[in-house]
Amino acid sequence: MRYIPIVYPAIFEIPVLLDDSLQFYQFSKIDHRKIASTNTLERLNREIRRRTRVVGIFPNPDSYIRLVSSLLIEIDEEWQTGRAYISVQALTEQKQIILSKAA
């Protein structure tokens, strides 16, 4: 009963928020599993965890930040040089489809 004042107003927001959260299903050219999944983020977290366990104990927080930052830069460079999760071409085609429907 104590949650009714909190939950009750949220019930009226569900239809609006549901529409926003399901927008990715309108992207016909993009694999929906890639957009709806957090696999990429989970993989990144596992890689950070794996690399930091190798070091074991860090002498200070700055050394940890340097290691993780260099790892993130390395992964970003890999993604920018061609191993894209969603291709730029697919995004461009999808944008054109959306714009043509809006016109």
N, C-alpha and C positions, 0 to 999 in steps of 0.2 A: 504494500500500500504506500510505502514512503517514496517509491519511485514513480508513482503516477504523475505528480507535478512535473517531473523531468521528462518522462517518456511521452506523455499525452501530446504536448506541442510538437514533438518530433514526428508523430504519426502523420500530421498534415504536410510535413515537408517531404515525405517519402516519394510521392509521385513526381515532384519537381527534381529531386536529387536522383531518382532512378533514371529519368530520361538523360540526365547529364552523364551518369556513370556508364550508360550503355551506348554512348555515341560511337565508340570504336567499331560497333557492328555495321555501321554505315560505310566503312572503308572496305569496298569490295576487292580491291587489288592487294590488300595487305593481309597476311595471315593473322587471324584473330588470336591465335594461341600466343603469338609473340607479343601482342599488346597487352593481353589480359594476364600474362604470366609474370611472376617475379623471379623466374629462374636466373636471369642475368644478374640481378642484384644479389641473389643468394650465392651464385658462383663467385662473384667479386668478394663477398664477405668471407667465403671459404678460402680464397686465395690469400687474402690479407691475414687471416688466422694462420694459415700454413706457413707463410713467410715470417711472421712474427714469432712463431713457436721455434723456428730454427735458431733464431737469435737467443731466445730464452729470456734473459734479464737485460733490460735496457738501462744504461747508466743515468739517463734523464729523459723527461718527456719529449724534449726536442729531437733526440735521436729516433724515437718511435715515430714522430711526425715526419722526419726526413725519410725514413724507410717507407712508410705508407704513401707519402707524397710521390716518391720516385716510382713506386709500384703503380699508382694511379696514372701517372704521366706515361709510363710504359704501356699500360693497357689502352689509354686514350690514343696513343700513336698507332697501336695495332688496329684499332677500330677505324681510325681516319685513313689508313692506307689501304683499305679494301675489305676488311672483314666486317662489313656492316651487317647489323642484325636485320634492319629493314633498309632496302636499297633506296638511294636517292631517286632513282627512276620511278620506283613504285610510289613514292610520296608525291612526286611531280604529277604522275598520271592521276593519282587520287585527288589532288588539288584541282586539276582541270575538270574532273568529273563533277566535283562538288560545285565549282564555279559555273559549269554549264547547266546544272540543275537549278541553281539560284537565279540564273538569267531568264 
